[in-house]
Amino acid sequence: MKLSDLPEFKVKLKHVALAGVACIALYGVSYGMIEATNQTTFCGESCHEMDPMYQTWQHSAHAQSGVGCADCHEKPGLQGTIESKAKGTKELWLHVTGQVPDPIKMANPSDTNCYTCHQDKMLNAETAAAAKDPHTMKHFENGMTCNTCHSGVVHNDKTNMYVPSRERCYTCHLDAMSKL
């Protein structure tokens, strides 16, 4: 078969325009869906399984500051958005088929998400010692994460409005604290 034997395909302006409109429409719908599902009310008010987390979030300092679920639970950037939406699609399937685990288990937010708002908390040892602030590189270098001390900061009504007490330090520093 020769190239000249193939049927001639003419790209017409209306085909290009139609493809362009379809791409713009697909982008608009996708963008709208991403924005809608990033709203705290999306899961908080439309999924009964999320109600306990939504209720505790509403009482938290994060809610009062306008920090939503996606700000903490979605990794930053395009890859984080794609991963989050893929996971959300799986969760939607579990919701529709009645297979949602009870209780729902979510991974703790990444420290990267915490640093988005709390970048001032990564202190060198001298600055931290002067301020009696435990947020030193030494803690992070030894494998501690923000959640080591701040777990429940949003989803625990007993702790979500308060900074952890120094008693939390005893879990690792019992010997040093007893000498004070």
N, C-alpha and C positions, 0 to 999 in steps of 0.2 A: 504494500500500500504506500502510495506516495503522499506527500504532504498536500499536493494539489488535489488529491481525491477526497480529502476530508471536507465535510460541509463547512461552509463559511459561517462564522459566527460574528455577528456585528454587535458591538457594544454600543448601545444607544444611550443618549443622555438621560432618558427616563429611567433606564436600568441603574445607572450610577446614582441618580437622585433618589430612587427608591431604596437602594442599599444604604445610602447616607442617612436617610430618614429612619430606616430600621435600626441602624447603629446608634443614632442619637436617642431614639426611643428606648432601646435596650439599656443604654448608659443611664438615662433618666430614671427608669424603673429600678435598676440596680442600685443607684445612688440613693433613691428614696427608701428602698428596703433596708439598706445598710443604716441610714440615719434613723429610721423608725425602730429598728431592732437594737440600736445603741441607747435608746431612751430607757431610763430606769423603770418607767411605768410600763414598758412593753412586757417585761417578764413579771414585774411586781404586781401588776393588776390583771394580767391576762392568764397567768399560770398559778393555779392554787398551790402547786407544790413549792413555789417560791415565796409564798406569803410570810412565813416566819422570818426569812432573811430580809424581805422588804420592810416588814414592821420594825425590826431592829435597826435597819439602815435609816428609817425615817426619824428615829430618836438619836441618831449619831451626830457628832460634830462634822463628819464628812457630808452628810445630807445638808446640814445648815450652811456649809461652805459651797454647796453646789457640785460636790464630787459625786458622780454617778457610778453605777455598777461597772460599766465598760472602762471607766478611768482606771479602775484597780484590777479588774479581772480580764482585761483584754490587753495582750502585749502590744506595745506601740508599733506603728508602721503598717505598711501594706501587708506584710507577711502575717503580722499579728491579727489584722482584720480578717484575712482569708482563713487562718486557723480558727479564729473565734466563730466565724459564720459556718464553717464546716462542722464544728462541734455543736453549734446551735441547731443546725439541721438534724444532727443525730438526736439531740435532746427533744426536738419537736416530734420526731418519729416515736421516741419513747413515750412522750406525752400522749400522742394520738392513739398509740397502741396499748396504753395503760401499763407500761413496763417501767415507769420511773422508779428508781430506787428510793427507799424510805429509811433513813433520811438521805437527802441529796448530799453527796460529797463533792466538794470543789477543792481544787488545789489552792493553796495560799497564793495571794498575789506575788508577783515577782518584785524583788527589791527595786528593779528598774522603774516599775510603776510608782513606787513610793518616792523615789528620787525626783520624779517629775515635779512634785510639789515641795518635797522636803530636802532639796539638794543642800541646804545649809546644815544638815545633820551629819555630814561626813566630815568629822573634825580630826585634826591632827592631835596627838596626845597632849601637847602643851596647852593648846587652846581648850581642849576638853577638861583637863585637870583644873585649870584656872576657873572654869565655869562649873566644875563638879558635874560634868555632863558625860554620860557613859558612851556616847556615840563616837567611838574612836575606831580608827582603821584596824587596830589590834583585834577588836571583837570580830569584825568582818573577815579579817585574814584567818581567824581561827574557825571559820565556818558558820558563824552566827549570821542570821538574817534578821531583817526588821521584825518578822513574825516570831522570832525566838522570844522577844520580850513583849511585843505588841499584838500577839494573837488575840482575837476577840475584840480588837479595837473598834470594829464596826458592828459585828453580829453578836454581841453579847451585851444586853442591857445593863449588866452589873459593872461593866468596865468601859463601855464605849464613849463615855464622856470624860474619862479621867486618864491622866498619864500614869503608866505603871508605877507602883510604889517601889521604893528601894528594896522592899522585901523580895521582889522578883530577882534581885541580884544574888540573894542567898542561895539560889539553886546551883550556882557555880562558885560563888565566892564565900562559902560558909566559913572557912578557916580565917580568911582575911577580915571578914565582917565581925567575927567574934572578938577580935583584938581591939576593936574600936571602943 
